[in-house]
Amino acid sequence: MRKLIVLGLMLIGTVSFAQNKNAKATIEVDGVCLMCKTRIEKASIKTKGVKLANWDVKTHELKLIFDERKTSLKKIKESIVAVGHDTKDIKAKEDVYNNIDPCCKYRDEKVIKDHEN
């Protein structure tokens, strides 16, 4: 019984050390302009536990610093999708995407070409 308790305490200690309060991650998020940048970063920061979010318009990379004890990449991605932006593995619902500004329609080839100029 005593060995079982010691083993349990060791497992709990290992799990608590596995979560990082300053985890770093980079995810791909679709968008085309500075309005997209603002929307993506705002949705990320509003997710509890996210400390820093910086989305690059050209590379579509969202660099994050977040507390793994309070949130997960899945939750952050869900927050981004909820405001109309696709991630690599989760897509925004059509009705949410349709509500973003016409300038931000990153699925439209014409809009993408307009932003390249």
Rosetta blueprint (number, residue, H / E / L):
1 M L
2 R H
3 K H
4 L H
5 I H
6 V H
7 L H
8 G H
9 L H
10 M H
11 L H
12 I H
13 G H
14 T H
15 V H
16 S H
17 F H
18 A H
19 Q L
20 N L
21 K L
22 N L
23 A E
24 K E
25 A E
26 T E
27 I E
28 E E
29 V E
30 D L
31 G L
32 V L
33 C L
34 L H
35 M H
36 C H
37 K H
38 T H
39 R H
40 I H
41 E H
42 K H
43 A H
44 S H
45 I H
46 K L
47 T L
48 K L
49 G L
50 V E
51 K E
52 L E
53 A E
54 N E
55 W E
56 D L
57 V L
58 K L
59 T L
60 H L
61 E E
62 L E
63 K E
64 L E
65 I E
66 F E
67 D L
68 E L
69 R L
70 K L
71 T L
72 S L
73 L H
74 K H
75 K H
76 I H
77 K H
78 E H
79 S H
80 I H
81 V H
82 A H
83 V L
84 G L
85 H L
86 D L
87 T E
88 K L
89 D L
90 I L
91 K L
92 A L
93 K L
94 E H
95 D H
96 V H
97 Y H
98 N H
99 N L
100 I L
101 D L
102 P H
103 C H
104 C H
105 K L
106 Y L
107 R L
108 D L
109 E H
110 K H
111 V H
112 I H
113 K H
114 D H
115 H H
116 E H
117 N L
